[in-house]
Amino acid sequence: MQEFTLEEVARYSGKNGEKAYVVYKDKVYDITESDFWSEGEHMGLHEAGNDLTEALETEAPHESSALDAYPVVGTIKK
């Protein structure tokens, strides 16, 4: 499994045909195929390429288990 820095994940914004990745609790998820992340944006609130740990725990109307449908492609380097 690949290790990423947050700066590397930021390159996966889902824009211009790029893959879309997000981070949750140091795991990197590939959400490229999600209909909920059109052009790397989710509900006009979140953008791909970011760590969503805090947002999922405090703001999201759904559980973090929503990410279970997407492949984990790596982890964040410590």
C-alpha distances in whole Angstrom, upper triangle without the diagonal:
4,7,10,13,16,18,15,14,18,18,17,20,21,24,25,23,20,17,17,14,15,14,16,16,13,10,10,12,13,17,18,20,21,25,25,23,26,25,23,25,26,29,30,29,25,23,20,18,19,18,20,20,24,25,23,25,28,29,28,30,27,25,21,21,21,18,17,18,15,11,9,6,5,7,11,11,14
4,7,10,13,14,11,11,15,15,14,18,19,22,23,21,18,15,15,13,14,13,15,15,12,10,9,11,12,16,17,20,21,25,25,22,25,24,21,24,25,28,29,27,24,21,18,16,17,16,19,19,23,24,23,25,28,28,27,30,27,25,22,22,22,18,18,19,16,13,10,7,5,7,9,9,13
4,7,10,12,9,10,13,14,14,17,19,22,24,22,19,16,16,13,13,12,14,14,10,9,9,12,14,17,18,21,22,26,25,23,25,24,21,23,24,28,28,26,23,21,17,15,15,14,17,17,21,22,22,23,26,27,26,29,27,25,21,22,22,19,19,21,17,15,11,9,5,5,6,6,9
4,6,8,6,6,10,11,11,14,17,19,21,20,16,14,14,11,11,10,13,13,9,9,8,11,13,16,17,20,21,24,24,21,23,22,18,21,22,26,25,24,20,18,15,11,12,12,15,16,19,20,20,22,24,25,24,28,26,24,21,22,22,18,19,21,17,15,12,10,7,6,5,6,9
4,5,5,6,9,10,12,14,17,19,22,21,18,16,15,12,12,10,13,13,10,11,10,13,15,18,19,22,23,26,24,22,24,22,19,21,22,25,25,23,19,17,15,11,11,11,14,15,17,19,20,21,23,24,24,28,26,25,21,23,23,20,22,23,20,18,15,13,10,8,6,6,8
4,5,5,6,9,10,12,15,17,20,20,17,15,13,11,10,8,11,12,9,11,10,13,14,16,17,21,21,24,22,19,21,20,16,18,19,22,21,19,16,14,12,8,7,8,11,12,15,16,17,19,20,21,21,25,24,23,19,22,21,18,21,22,19,18,15,14,11,10,7,8,10
4,5,5,7,10,11,15,16,18,19,15,15,14,12,12,11,15,16,13,14,12,15,16,17,18,22,22,25,23,20,21,19,16,18,20,23,22,20,17,14,12,9,9,10,14,16,18,18,20,22,23,23,24,27,26,26,22,25,24,21,23,24,21,20,18,16,14,13,10,11,13
4,5,6,8,10,13,15,17,17,13,12,12,10,11,11,15,16,13,13,11,13,13,16,16,20,21,23,22,19,20,18,15,18,20,23,23,21,18,15,12,8,10,12,15,17,19,20,21,23,25,25,24,28,27,26,22,24,23,20,22,23,19,18,15,13,11,11,10,10,13
4,5,6,8,11,13,16,15,12,10,9,7,7,8,12,14,11,11,8,10,10,12,13,17,17,20,19,16,17,16,12,15,16,20,20,18,14,12,9,5,7,9,12,14,16,17,17,20,22,21,21,24,23,22,19,21,20,16,19,19,16,15,13,11,10,10,9,11,14
4,5,6,10,11,14,15,11,11,9,8,8,10,13,16,14,14,11,12,12,13,14,17,18,20,18,15,16,14,11,13,15,19,17,16,13,10,8,4,6,9,12,15,16,16,18,20,21,21,21,24,23,23,20,22,21,18,21,21,18,17,16,14,14,14,12,14,16
4,6,9,10,11,12,8,9,9,9,11,12,16,19,16,16,13,13,12,14,13,17,18,20,19,15,16,13,11,14,17,20,19,18,15,11,9,6,9,12,15,18,20,20,21,24,25,24,23,26,26,26,23,24,23,20,22,22,18,18,17,14,14,15,14,16,19
4,6,8,10,10,6,5,5,5,8,11,15,17,16,14,11,11,9,10,9,13,14,16,16,12,13,11,9,12,14,18,17,17,13,10,7,5,9,12,14,17,19,18,19,22,24,22,21,24,23,23,20,21,19,16,19,18,15,14,14,12,13,14,14,16,19
4,5,9,9,7,7,5,7,9,12,15,18,17,16,13,12,11,10,9,13,13,15,14,10,11,8,6,8,11,15,14,14,11,7,5,5,8,12,13,17,18,17,18,21,22,21,20,22,22,22,20,21,19,17,20,19,16,16,16,15,16,17,16,19,22
4,7,6,5,5,4,7,10,14,17,20,19,17,14,12,10,9,7,10,11,12,12,8,8,5,4,8,11,14,14,15,12,8,6,8,11,14,15,19,21,19,19,23,24,22,20,22,22,22,20,21,18,16,19,18,15,15,16,15,17,18,19,22,25
4,6,5,8,8,11,13,17,20,23,22,21,17,16,14,12,10,13,13,14,14,10,9,5,6,9,12,15,14,15,13,10,9,10,13,17,18,21,23,21,22,25,26,24,22,25,24,25,23,25,22,20,23,21,18,19,20,19,20,22,22,24,27
4,6,9,10,14,17,20,23,27,25,24,20,19,16,15,12,14,16,16,17,13,11,8,9,12,16,18,17,19,17,14,12,13,17,20,21,25,27,25,26,29,30,27,26,28,28,29,27,28,25,23,25,23,21,21,22,20,22,24,24,26,30
4,7,9,13,16,19,22,26,25,22,19,17,14,13,9,11,13,14,16,12,11,8,10,13,16,19,18,20,18,15,13,14,17,20,21,25,27,25,25,29,30,28,26,28,27,28,26,26,23,21,23,21,18,18,20,18,20,23,23,26,29
4,6,10,13,16,20,23,21,19,15,14,11,11,8,11,13,15,16,12,12,9,9,12,15,19,18,19,16,13,10,11,14,17,19,22,24,23,23,27,28,26,25,27,26,26,24,24,22,19,21,20,16,16,17,15,17,19,20,22,25
4,7,10,13,17,20,18,16,12,11,7,8,5,9,11,13,14,11,11,9,8,12,14,18,18,19,15,12,9,9,13,15,17,19,22,21,21,24,26,24,22,25,23,23,20,21,19,16,18,16,13,12,13,11,14,16,17,20,23
4,7,11,14,17,16,14,10,8,6,5,5,8,9,12,11,8,9,8,6,9,11,15,15,15,12,9,5,7,10,12,13,16,19,17,17,20,22,21,19,21,20,20,17,18,16,13,15,14,11,12,12,11,13,15,16,19,22
4,7,10,13,12,10,6,5,5,6,7,10,11,14,13,10,12,12,8,11,12,16,16,15,12,9,6,5,8,9,10,13,16,15,15,18,20,19,17,20,18,18,15,16,14,11,14,13,10,10,9,9,10,11,12,15,18
4,7,10,10,8,6,5,7,7,10,13,12,15,13,10,13,13,10,11,11,15,15,13,10,8,5,5,5,6,7,9,12,12,11,14,16,16,14,17,16,15,12,14,12,9,12,13,10,11,10,10,10,11,11,14,17
4,7,6,5,5,6,9,10,13,16,15,18,16,14,17,17,13,14,14,17,18,15,12,11,9,8,6,4,6,7,10,11,10,13,15,15,14,18,16,15,11,13,13,10,12,14,12,12,9,10,9,8,8,12,14
4,5,5,7,8,11,12,15,17,16,19,16,15,19,19,16,16,15,18,19,16,13,13,12,11,9,6,6,5,8,9,8,10,13,14,13,16,14,12,8,11,11,9,11,13,12,12,10,12,11,9,10,13,14
4,6,8,10,14,15,19,21,20,22,20,19,23,23,19,20,18,21,22,19,16,17,15,14,12,8,8,6,9,11,10,10,14,15,15,18,16,13,10,12,14,11,13,16,15,14,12,13,11,9,9,12,12
4,7,10,13,15,18,21,20,23,21,20,23,23,19,20,20,23,23,21,17,17,15,13,11,8,10,8,12,14,13,14,17,18,18,21,19,17,13,15,16,13,14,17,15,14,10,11,9,5,5,8,9
4,6,10,12,15,17,17,21,19,18,21,21,18,19,18,22,23,20,17,16,14,12,11,9,10,10,13,15,13,15,18,19,18,20,18,16,12,13,14,10,11,14,11,10,7,8,6,4,6,10,12
4,7,9,12,15,15,18,17,15,18,18,15,16,16,20,21,19,15,14,11,9,10,9,10,11,15,15,14,16,19,19,18,21,19,17,13,14,14,10,12,13,10,8,6,6,5,5,7,11,13
4,6,9,11,11,15,14,12,15,16,13,14,14,18,19,18,14,13,10,10,11,10,11,12,15,15,14,16,19,19,17,19,17,15,12,12,11,7,9,10,6,6,4,6,7,9,11,14,17
4,6,8,9,13,13,11,13,13,11,13,14,17,19,18,15,13,9,10,12,13,13,15,18,17,16,19,22,21,19,21,18,17,14,14,13,9,11,10,6,6,6,6,9,12,14,17,20
4,6,5,9,9,7,10,11,9,11,10,14,16,15,13,11,8,10,12,13,12,15,18,16,15,18,20,19,16,18,16,16,13,13,11,8,10,9,6,8,9,10,13,15,16,20,23
4,6,9,10,7,8,9,8,11,12,15,16,17,14,12,9,11,14,15,15,18,21,19,18,22,24,22,19,21,19,19,17,17,14,12,14,12,9,10,12,12,14,17,18,22,25
4,6,9,8,9,10,10,12,13,15,17,18,16,15,12,14,17,18,18,20,23,21,19,23,25,23,20,21,19,19,18,17,14,12,13,10,8,10,13,14,17,19,21,25,28
4,5,6,7,10,9,10,10,12,15,15,14,13,11,14,16,17,16,18,21,18,17,20,22,20,17,17,15,16,15,14,11,10,12,9,8,11,14,15,18,20,22,25,28
4,5,6,9,10,10,9,11,13,15,14,14,13,16,18,19,18,20,22,19,18,22,23,20,17,17,16,17,17,16,13,13,15,12,12,15,17,19,22,23,25,28,31
4,6,9,9,8,6,7,10,11,11,11,11,15,15,17,15,17,19,16,15,18,19,16,13,14,13,15,14,15,11,11,14,12,12,15,17,19,21,22,23,27,29
4,6,5,5,5,8,9,11,9,8,8,11,13,15,13,17,18,15,15,19,19,17,14,16,15,16,15,16,13,12,15,13,12,15,16,17,19,20,21,25,27
4,5,6,7,9,10,12,11,10,10,13,15,18,17,20,21,18,18,22,23,20,17,19,18,20,19,20,16,16,18,16,15,17,19,19,22,23,24,27,30
4,6,9,11,11,13,11,9,9,12,14,17,17,20,22,19,20,23,24,21,19,21,21,22,21,22,19,18,20,19,17,18,20,19,21,23,23,26,29
4,7,10,10,11,8,6,5,8,10,13,13,17,18,16,16,20,21,18,17,19,19,20,18,19,16,15,18,17,14,16,17,17,18,20,20,23,25
4,7,6,7,6,5,6,10,11,13,12,16,17,14,15,18,18,16,14,16,16,18,17,19,16,15,18,17,16,18,19,19,21,21,21,24,27
4,5,6,5,6,8,12,12,13,11,15,15,12,12,16,16,13,11,13,13,15,14,16,13,13,16,16,15,17,18,19,21,21,22,25,27
4,5,7,9,12,15,15,16,14,17,17,13,13,17,16,12,11,11,13,15,16,18,14,15,19,18,18,21,22,23,25,25,25,28,30
4,6,8,11,14,14,16,14,17,17,13,15,18,17,13,13,14,16,18,18,20,17,18,21,21,20,23,23,24,25,26,25,28,30
4,7,10,13,12,13,11,14,13,10,12,14,13,10,10,12,14,16,16,19,16,16,20,20,19,22,22,23,24,24,23,26,27
4,7,9,8,10,8,12,12,9,10,14,13,11,10,13,14,15,14,17,15,14,18,18,17,19,19,20,20,20,19,22,24
4,6,7,9,9,13,14,11,13,16,16,14,14,16,17,18,16,18,16,15,18,18,16,18,18,18,18,19,18,21,23
4,5,8,9,13,14,13,13,17,18,16,15,18,17,18,15,17,15,13,16,16,13,15,14,14,15,16,15,18,21
4,7,9,12,14,14,15,18,19,18,17,20,20,20,17,19,17,15,18,18,15,15,14,13,13,13,12,15,18
4,6,9,11,10,12,14,16,15,15,18,18,18,15,18,16,14,17,18,16,16,15,14,14,13,12,15,16
4,6,8,8,10,12,13,13,14,17,16,16,13,16,15,13,16,18,15,16,14,14,13,11,10,13,14
4,6,5,6,9,10,10,10,13,13,12,10,13,12,11,14,16,14,16,14,16,15,14,13,16,17
4,6,5,6,9,10,10,14,13,11,9,12,13,11,14,17,16,17,15,16,15,13,12,15,16
4,6,5,6,8,9,13,13,12,11,14,15,14,17,20,19,20,18,20,19,17,15,18,18
4,5,5,5,6,10,11,11,10,14,13,13,16,18,18,20,19,20,20,18,17,20,21
4,6,6,5,8,8,7,6,10,10,10,13,15,15,17,17,19,19,17,17,21,21
4,6,7,9,9,8,8,11,12,13,15,18,18,20,19,21,21,19,18,21,21
4,6,9,10,10,11,14,15,16,18,21,21,23,22,24,24,22,21,24,24
4,7,9,10,11,14,14,15,18,20,20,23,22,24,24,23,22,25,26
4,5,7,8,11,10,12,15,17,17,20,20,22,23,22,22,25,26
4,7,10,12,11,13,16,17,18,21,22,25,25,25,25,29,29
4,7,8,7,10,12,13,15,18,19,22,23,23,23,27,28
4,5,6,9,10,12,14,17,17,20,21,20,21,25,25
4,5,6,8,11,11,14,13,17,17,16,17,21,22
4,5,5,8,10,12,13,16,17,17,19,23,24
4,5,6,8,12,13,16,18,18,20,23,25
4,5,6,8,9,12,14,14,16,20,22
4,5,7,9,12,14,15,18,21,23
4,7,10,13,15,17,20,23,25
4,7,9,12,14,17,20,23
4,6,9,12,15,18,21
4,6,8,11,14,17
4,7,10,13,16
4,7,9,12
4,6,9
4,6
4
